[in-house]
Amino acid sequence: MKHPGTGRVGTVRGANEEVRRLADDDVVPIDPDIDRGAGGRATQRAASLRPAVLGAIAAGGVLGASARYGVARLWPVAAGRFPWATFWTNVSGSFVLGFVLVLIVERFPPSRYARPFVATGFLGAYTTFSTLVVETDVLIRDGHAATGLLYAAASMVIGLGAAWSGVAAGRTTSPVPPRPPSEPVE
């Protein structure tokens, strides 16, 4: 993007100004969790930095990490084998994330804590990209390249398909029309 009168292309300052202009014009979807001050502009302290929101994220994270640990304990993986526990944890988390976010954003009344608790906290801790990468690396390094590459590719493709399916399922579960955009509830 070329900035008029400057001859510069794509500077950070220019990008920030463009994002601000688009947000002011309501061209970009507005995050319902952002505090809005006078004139609809975001306030200095983002809602995500509030202690209660951080508490919701932490509580969700404790439950999500515990659930992931439980799945891993119930479904141990032998060395050199396909890591099914992490695979199904990530795929199921992708589906649930798509499904729940549609309900939270489009169907239910606005809530400041639902999305941070469920999406960022619980599902952020339940799913694990880092473990996927480490397991892929170990499989390849230990001479199981085919299994490692299959695991990585299947995780990405099936995970994206699961997220898409979750969104589609979320949009068909309720005959209630999507709620109109509004400010979040305190």
Steps between C-alpha positions, in 0.01 A plus 500: 500500500647833394443797730402823321770761493763284670602253233533242779345160477359305799665665799389404847388856566297496179352162584396617845337808352317286243371260767385794713321656200329173414394444861363854520298435183362174646631311198680252726290283735528641850599270784217505758753459780670834434400790722360793308531853629343820368458492125535122485880500521681234700601617846860488622459189713379209290232278651730200467734654760237522770572274798158330479555413132848370578343294779248352256784409262701344785203299628426371151869422452514289817204294385623470139852394596360248747275357228792470258712331766216255566470411132877445476493273807209296364656462154877451537716494187790263441822639355492523121122467482236746384416731795126439503432673832638836384348457155146443630541765768589760236232385253225494764616837635490648150144380449385626840673837445314553171170386650521695825625824346202509263268459797682754715536764227179448300240338723539570870467837672830687526723397788840636592618168645364219281744532212812551714402208727403251229703595192818652640512321835350153471554425132831686486635270772317189377640518148874504450691605192829486688457131586407427138826663385713323762343162424551555126863595558563195721337265248711637214821512704451140618466370144121501467480779242196359321304480826614848605409662170167317485427611856581866428307510171198312636491723808490816289254380235263314731528772766398770250219275376385445857499876571300564182259219595463649847410839354249337263348293782479805724311690234246220450432405862265780589208634299540827687629773267845637581492771767567853385844641583505681832728600779610229744342469841716607794 
